[in-house]
Amino acid sequence: MDEQGTTNEMNAADAAHATDGTSATEATSVTDAKRTTDPTQAKRQRIRARTAVAASAVAVAATIWAVTTLVDPGHDAPHQSVSRQKDTGAAGPQGQQPGERIPEGIAHASENGADAVNITIDDGPDPRWTPKVLEVLAEHDVKAAFCMVGPQAKAHPDLVKQVVAAGHRLCDHTMDHDTAMDKKPVAYQEQQILDAKKLIEEAAGGGAKVEYYRAPGGAFTPDSRRIAAAHGMRPLGWNVDTKDFGKPGVAAIVDAVKRELGNGPTVLFHDGGGNRAQTVEALDQVLAWLKEQGRPTGFPVRTAPDPS
């Protein structure tokens, strides 16, 4: 038998032994054991043979593992990287957006566009006149900003809740309506603004927030505007003073709006501080006129810079 034939035969023998789970080396050892006349010695030889085979298998497996590690040392790296990325994301705020930045500049413009008019109502809430103002606004489907005095809100929380429920916005008009507060210390201004905000929001309930701050008589200061903006309230001015507070007559109030609306879109009315029968009637007429003019209404800007 030539060398190639011998090799093929050996391979065939190995294959046959592999079928029954016995290697060629083990088979040879077993054959040698059979030639041994001492049964005990033969048994020992078989045990040694099987032990040697097992050790060889372990050595081969270890070698394969070592080679794989050398060839691909970063085999598990992608999984570790994904895990680190997830952990990094979880460490930061989840689902949180940066807080709104409220400008300190006094707002006049409307969120609803250049043609829109902002209706603002000051000095309430008042148990007699605020409900009538709300009725007029509802009849014309108009929303307004209600600038409330802190103690008034505390005294009439039901009215504050009605204002919020109707979709209007809340505005801080200080604790005492002090028109000279711009001459007072910063600590006094802060107390007037923040105490009123607290009372209004407590009266409103349900997480409602005060979104604007209007200084009594327009007595803004850089400090009061800064304090308001830092607490989420946009300083709010006006362009049209209807002078309704002095009860000049319904016609005079309406004429003031028509005459001064070219100055800007924010109109000042009052629901507190006295008899507001003229205001209620004039507001009804003004809203009807605005509709005839094709002028929409809206809320004053909060976060946008005021172009005026």
Secondary structure, 3 states (H helix, E strand, C coil): CCHHHHHHHHHHHHHHHHHCCCCHHHHHHHHHHHHCCCHHHHHHHHHHHHHHHHHHHHHHHHHHHHHHHHHCCCCCHHHHHHHHHHHHHHHCCCCCCCCCCCCCCCECCECCCCCCEEEEEEEECCCCCHHHHHHHHHHCCCCCEEEECHHHHHHCHHHHHHHHHCCCEEEECCCCCCCCHHHCCHHHHHHHHHHHHHHHHHHHCCCCCEEEECCHHHCCCHHHHHHHHHCCCEEECCCEECCHHHCCCHHHHHHHHHHHHHHCCEEEEECCCCCCHHHHHHHHHHHHHHHHCCCCEECECCCCCCCC
